[in-house]
Amino acid sequence: MGPPGAGKGTQAKFVAQHFGIPAISTGDIFRANVSEGTPLGKEAQRYMDAGEYVPDEVTNSMVRNRIDEPDAVPGFLLDGYPRTLAQVEELDGMIGFTGHRLDAVVVLTVDDDVLVERLLQRAAVEGRADDTEDVVRRRQELYGEQTAPLIEVYRDRGLLIEIDGLGEVDDVTQRIFAALDVIPES
Ligand code: ADP
């Protein structure tokens, strides 16, 4: 977890690689569907472009299908899901069914000013349609309203690991590995 621009996608790939499990990013799956022009992509695009969350039913069934894929059987890392309390409940139901359990919830914390700076930089490099200033502001607002409350839910369950997301990418990765108590590959 972490606000837009915290570095979730970047770190998710390193952690998943380390454990040999897929990094499942709802944002990436939505973007792939948008660029392929699938019905799911058409449905998701209008929400994403406005910085709104895609409706829970759409996102939930997408994640449900994804974690049913064979590569996710040994385990998986979710990036960008769950983002609402309803999604937390859905996820509990899904993994109750598949027999998985949550090992940890990693939250990347980053100062607001740094976030805006990173996102504007990403906009210049990647040209993501939802990295304009107004849309970024809306995404940050939604994160605060709908997603930040999940932090307390997972803290109460004893799963929360808070990581300082400031600094070099490598340093952040090392902090995550240290907190997850694994030895990083050299
Ligand atoms: P970021 O977290 O940096 O905003 P993501 O790539 O994770 O970017 O998500 C981009 C967009 O995809 C979100 O703004 C939202 O519209 C949609 N999205 C991704 N994950 C979810 C989710 N779990 N629930 C609803 N919408 C989602």
Boltz pocket constraint, residues with backbone or C-beta under 6 A from the ligand:
constraints:
  - pocket:
      binder: B
      contacts: [[A, 2], [A, 3], [A, 4], [A, 5], [A, 26], [A, 27], [A, 28], [A, 30], [A, 44], [A, 47], [A, 48], [A, 49], [A, 51], [A, 52], [A, 53], [A, 54], [A, 55], [A, 56], [A, 59], [A, 79], [A, 80], [A, 81], [A, 82], [A, 83], [A, 84], [A, 87], [A, 130], [A, 139]]
      max_distance: 6.0
